[in-house]
Amino acid sequence: MADQAEKLRELVRQKQQQVAVQDNSKCKIITITSGKGGVGKTNLASNLAISFSMLGQRVLIMDADLGLSNVNIITGLIPPPKYNLSHVISGEKDILEVIAHGPCGIKVITGAVGVTKVANMGTKKRNEFIESLDSLLPLFDLIFIDTSAGLSDNVLSFVLAADEVVLITTPEPTAITDAYGMIKAIVAKNENIKVGLVVNRIQNILEGKKVSDKIVNIAEQFLGLKIERLGYIMEDALVRKAVSEQTPFFVTYPNSNAANCISHIRNKLAEIPEENHKDKGFFSRLFQGFKSD
């Protein structure tokens, strides 16, 4: 592990020299969050990371749920890596020493499970930790941060540190209410932040569009924030099946409805024009309802 970390440090030094002369090499940080737990946040983050990796991107997913981490389950890292973010926060390990190899070329940093001192770290420690993430930037094109749910200072810090925020919700009234609460808390800290919306577990396009319109319109009317409609994920039994099998559904069931939805969300985030999508059929038509106004 020490040898691997030293190699990574050397790579960081090399990449930092390249970054000095290549502005287009900037790593983008995308934080995926939600107001309510259990809405599919980790599934979205993990499968999106894999979908970008399949496009040739250098991708890292970091589980920033600092108390109840489960990204290792979704990505199939069973047993979990020996070292995780709790060892970085405690000072036992460098951030580069806790990077694990995930499926399809992605890199993974897992969070902690049941470590309350990590979940409740103070402002100084949290800021020092976020600053330590700078050493990761030269190594990757994309870093996905999977937060815990809710409005804790930890969550908001990871949200505000990102280049872009993806907010996920479901059609449940409580999830919609909590999503609006999260948007309100974000805007109070940074009214210019870029936020995209994903609606998960919809039964049909009409349901998804109704939820999307409600959140987008309220946010613009009362908070002055224009949210980008990134798309939705259909209710799909294969997602639950993949979770029980401890594998990413984008890998295990690449032709599933949910996997097709992930591809479209990825293309939206990557700003790949609709006419370049390989799939010009059913899903392309469905996503017309989620184009930004």
N, C-alpha and C positions, 0 to 999 in steps of 0.2 A: 504493500500500500504506500509506503514511504517513497519507493522508486517511482511509482505511478504519479504521485503528487509532485515530485521534482520534475518529471517530464512535462506535466501540465503547467507548472510554473514557468519552465523554459518556453513552452508554447505561448503562454501569456506574454512573456517578454518579447517574443518574436512578433506576435500579433499586435502588440502595442506600438511597435516600430512601424508596422504597416498602416495602422490606424492613423498615425501621425501624418501620413501623406495620402490617405485614401478616405475621404469623407463619406463615400458611399458604402463603407463597410460597417456602419453603425448598427449595432444590435438593437432590435426592437423588443421592449418588454411589454407583454400583454398580461394583465391581471384579470383572472376570471373569478367573479364573486357573485354573491346572492344575498338577499335579505333574510331568506328562510333556509333552513337546512333541509336536506333530502330532496332537492329539486334537480339533481343530476350534474352538479358543478364539476366534480372530479371526473366523471365520465366524459363530459364535454372537453375539459382540459386535456385529459390523457389521449383521447382519440383525435382531437385537433392537432396535438403535438405530433402524433404519428402520421397524420395526413400531410402535414407540412414536411416532415422528414422524407416522405415518399416523393416529394417534389425536389429533393436534393438539398433541402435546407439543413443547417446545423442547428438542432433543436434541443433545448433543455426544458424539462418540466420540474418545477420545485413545489413541493407540498408545503405550503406555509400555514397549514392547520397545525399550530404549535401545541396542540393537546390531544387531538384525535385524528392522527394521520391515517389515510387509507389509500393513497395513490399507488402504493406498492401492490395492493390487492388488484386494482383495476389494470395495472400494467403487467401483472403476472410475476412480480418479483417476490416469490415465495420460496424459502423464508425471506423476510425483509433484509436489506443490507445491514451489516453489523453497525455501521456508523450513520448518524443522521444529523439533522439540524441542531438537536439538543447538545451534541458534542461540540458543535461549532460555537454555539452561544455560551457554553460553559468554558470555552477556551481550550478544550482537550484536543480539538482537531481544527485544521485549516479548512476553509470552505472547499478547496480543491480536493481534499482527501475524502470527502463524503459523496463524491459523484459516482453513481452506479450506472452500469450499462443496461438500458431497457430495450424493448422490442423495436425492430425496424430502424435501428441506428440512433434512437433518441437516447439522451442522457437523463438520469433521474436523480433528484435529491429528495429524500424522504423526510417527513416531519417526525414529530415525536408522538408517542401514544401514552396518555395518562401521566404526563410530566407537567404538573401544575405550575412549577416555577418557570417553565418555558412559555406556557400559555399566557402567563401573567407578568411577563418581563416588563420592567419600567421603561420610561421614555429614553433615558440615556443608553441603556443596553440595546433597546430596539433600534435607535438611530445608528449606533455603532455597527450593529449587525447588518442593517440595510446598506450602509456605506461599504461594508466588506464585500458586498455583492459586485462591486465595480470590477473586481479581478476576473469575474466571469464574462464580462462583456466582449473582450476580444476573441473569445473562444466560440461564440455562437452567433447565428443570424437572428434567432428568436429564442426568447425565454418566456415560458408560460408560468405564471405564478397562480397556484390554486389556493385560495384563502379559505379560512373557515367561514361559516355563515355569521351574519349579524353585524353589529355596529361597534365592535370593540376598537380600541386604539390600535391594536395590532393589525386588524383588517384594514382600517382606514389608512394606515401608514403604507401598507403594500399597494393599496389602490392608488394613493396619491403619488407614489414613486413610479408608477407605470406610464408608458407612452400612450397606452390605450387600455380601456376597461371594457370587459365584456360582462354584462349583467344577464344572468339566466334566471328565468322564472317558469312557473307552470300556470295552467289556467285556474288553479285553486284560488279562491278569494283571499285567503290568508297569505299566499305566496305573492299575489299581485300587490296587496297592501304593504307587505314587507319590502317588496322591490321598490315601491315608491318611497318608502322610508329610507332605503339605502341611497336612492338618487338624491333625495333631499339632503342627506348627511354629506354626500360627496360635493354637491353644489355649494354647500355652506363653507367648504374648505377651498374649493377651486371651481369657480363658475365657468371656466373655459376648458375643462377636461373633456376629452373625447370618450364618449360612452356608446357602446353598441348593445343591442338587445337581442337575446335568443329566447324563444318560447319553446319549452320542452314538453313532451308528452301530450301533444295535441291529437285529437281524434280525426280532425279534418282541417282543411285550409280556412274555412269560415271561422272556426273556433280560434285558430291561431291568429288570424287577421284581427278579430275582435279584441283579443287580449293585447296584441301589439299596438293597435290604434289607441286603445284606452290609455296605456302607459305613456306612449309617445306624445299624445295630445295633451294629457294632464301635465307632463313634465315641461312641455313647451309653453303652455298657457300660464301655469302658476310659478314655474321656476326659471323660465327663459332658457331652458336647455334643449337643444335639438338633438335627439337621440337617433342614431342610425339603426335601421331595421336590418339586422344581419340574417334573420331567417328563423327557422324552427326545427324541431326534431319530432318526428311522428312517434306516437306510442307504438312500441315494437317489442313483442315478447322475446325477441332474440337478444335485446339489450340485457334483460334480466337473466337470460340463459348464459350470456357471456360473463356476467358478473359472478354468477354461481360457479362458473368454470374458471374464474379468476384469469380471464384473458380479455384483451380489448376487442370490442365487437367490430371495430373497423378492420381488424386483422382476421378474426375468426369468421365473421360473417360479412365479407366485403360487399356483397350484393343486397344486403338488407336495406329496408327503408331508412333506418337510422343512419347507416353508413353513407347512403346517398345524400342524406341531409347534411351530414358532416362535411362532405365534399363541397357542397354548395356554400356552406358557411365559410369554409376555408377559402374558397375562390373569392368570396365577398371581402374577406379580410385582406387577401392578397391582391385585391383589385384586378382580378382576372376578368376581362369582359365576358358578358353572358354568351356572346356569339362564339367564344373560344371553348366553351364547355363541351365536353364530349357528349354529354347526355342532353339531347334536344327534345326529349319527350315529356313524360308525365311530371317529373320533378322540376324541370325547367319551367313548365307552365305554372306549377304551383307557386314557385318562388316569385313570379311576377307580382304577386300581391304584397311582397315584402320589399319592393324597391323603394328607396328613399323618395320623399316628395320633392 
